[in-house]
Amino acid sequence: KASLGGRNQPSVEELVAEAKAKEAQRVTERYEEEWGKREAEVERAVRKRLESDLELQRRQIAFEKWKEDLEREKQRHQAEESNANEDRSSTVTTSSAAEALGEHPILGPVVCDMGHK
């Protein structure tokens, strides 16, 4: 269209189309920005969950190791008690045998029998 001053002015339809294009561009930019934020949130949430799962696995491994160590310590303690009991029973057996032979394990051979203990 011809205009005053020799310049062409855009038509109303062109202005409306240009406004719609700018609005669409703003909406698209806002959407992309929002999408980027949501994507970052999802990545943070996934990372946090993975770290939590990893920490849980570490704790489970540590707990299993602790249980194994505890079981080994119990077995070692039982073996020591068993050895101590065997030592005590062999000492008692040795002293009983010595008394039967008329010898006391600390005092030595019986010199005379007084008829009482």
Secondary structure, 3 states (H helix, E strand, C coil): CCCHHHCCCCCHHHHHHHHHHHHHHHHHHHHHHHHHHHHHHHHHHHHHHHHHHHHHHHHHHHHHHHHHHHHHHHHHHHHHHHHHHHHHHHHHHHHHHHHHCCEECCCEECCCCCCCC
